[in-house]
Amino acid sequence: MWVISRKKLREFYEVHEDAAVPLHIWFRIVEHARWTSFSDVRATFGRRVDRVGSCYVFDIHGNDYRLVVKISKVWKKVWIRRVLTHGEYNRGEWKKDCG
């Protein structure tokens, strides 16, 4: 998978240092993934990922953080939309991006 853009991850973990390792691990897993469906994503991440509208929401660092992404319809690209603290996620503003 082609992950766009790693910069959002870096900007987040520069502020939330404990998220650096889990986000690096997530990135490495996803860039080597060959998914063709949500069930493939679930097979990789289990219950640590949910589909919400057109987005996929990953639990990061023991559910302290949430990573919201979109995945292309042909399963080639992953666009990082937002990286959020649990509090930011609960406010729900991210849902506007997910239809």
C-alpha positions as CSV (number, residue, x, y, z in Angstrom):
1,M,0.0,0.0,0.0
2,W,1.1,3.5,-0.6
3,V,0.6,5.6,2.5
4,I,-0.1,9.3,2.0
5,S,1.3,11.2,4.0
6,R,3.7,10.1,6.7
7,K,4.1,13.8,7.6
8,K,0.8,13.8,9.6
9,L,2.1,10.9,11.7
10,R,5.4,12.6,12.3
11,E,3.7,15.9,13.3
12,F,1.5,14.0,15.8
13,Y,4.3,12.0,17.5
14,E,6.5,15.0,17.8
15,V,3.9,16.3,20.3
16,H,2.8,12.8,21.6
17,E,6.1,11.0,21.9
18,D,4.6,7.8,23.2
19,A,2.7,7.4,19.9
20,A,6.0,7.3,17.8
21,V,6.7,3.5,18.1
22,P,3.0,2.4,17.6
23,L,2.6,4.7,14.6
24,H,5.9,3.5,13.0
25,I,4.7,-0.1,13.5
26,W,1.3,0.7,11.9
27,F,3.1,2.4,9.0
28,R,5.4,-0.5,8.3
29,I,2.5,-3.0,8.5
30,V,0.3,-1.0,6.1
31,E,3.0,-0.2,3.6
32,H,3.6,-3.9,3.1
33,A,0.0,-4.9,3.2
34,R,-1.8,-6.3,0.1
35,W,-5.4,-5.9,1.2
36,T,-8.4,-6.4,-1.1
37,S,-11.3,-5.9,1.4
38,F,-12.1,-4.8,4.9
39,S,-11.9,-8.3,6.1
40,D,-8.2,-8.3,5.1
41,V,-7.7,-5.2,7.2
42,R,-9.5,-6.9,10.1
43,A,-7.4,-10.0,9.6
44,T,-4.3,-7.8,10.0
45,F,-5.5,-5.5,12.9
46,G,-8.4,-7.4,14.5
47,R,-10.7,-5.4,16.6
48,R,-8.2,-2.5,16.6
49,V,-9.8,-1.2,13.4
50,D,-13.4,-0.2,12.5
51,R,-15.0,1.1,9.4
52,V,-17.0,4.3,9.8
53,G,-18.6,5.6,6.7
54,S,-15.9,5.9,4.1
55,C,-13.1,5.9,6.7
56,Y,-11.2,3.3,8.7
57,V,-10.4,4.1,12.3
58,F,-7.4,2.4,14.0
59,D,-6.8,2.2,17.7
60,I,-3.2,3.2,18.4
61,H,-1.2,2.7,21.6
62,G,-3.7,0.8,23.6
63,N,-6.6,3.0,22.4
64,D,-5.0,6.2,23.6
65,Y,-5.0,7.5,20.1
66,R,-7.0,7.1,16.9
67,L,-5.8,7.1,13.4
68,V,-8.4,7.9,10.7
69,V,-7.6,7.0,7.2
70,K,-9.3,6.4,3.8
71,I,-8.4,3.6,1.5
72,S,-8.7,3.8,-2.2
73,K,-11.4,1.7,-3.9
74,V,-8.8,-0.4,-5.7
75,W,-6.9,-1.0,-2.4
76,K,-3.6,0.6,-3.5
77,K,-3.5,3.8,-1.5
78,V,-4.1,4.8,2.2
79,W,-4.7,8.5,2.9
80,I,-4.1,9.6,6.5
81,R,-6.9,12.0,7.3
82,R,-6.3,12.6,11.0
83,V,-4.3,11.4,14.0
84,L,-6.3,12.2,17.2
85,T,-6.1,11.8,20.9
86,H,-9.0,9.9,22.4
87,G,-10.6,13.2,23.6
88,E,-10.3,14.7,20.1
89,Y,-11.8,11.6,18.6
90,N,-14.8,11.7,21.1
91,R,-15.7,15.2,20.0
92,G,-16.6,13.7,16.6
93,E,-15.4,16.5,14.3
94,W,-13.5,13.9,12.2
95,K,-16.7,12.3,11.1
96,K,-17.3,15.1,8.6
97,D,-14.5,13.6,6.4
98,C,-16.1,10.2,6.5
99,G,-19.5,10.9,5.0
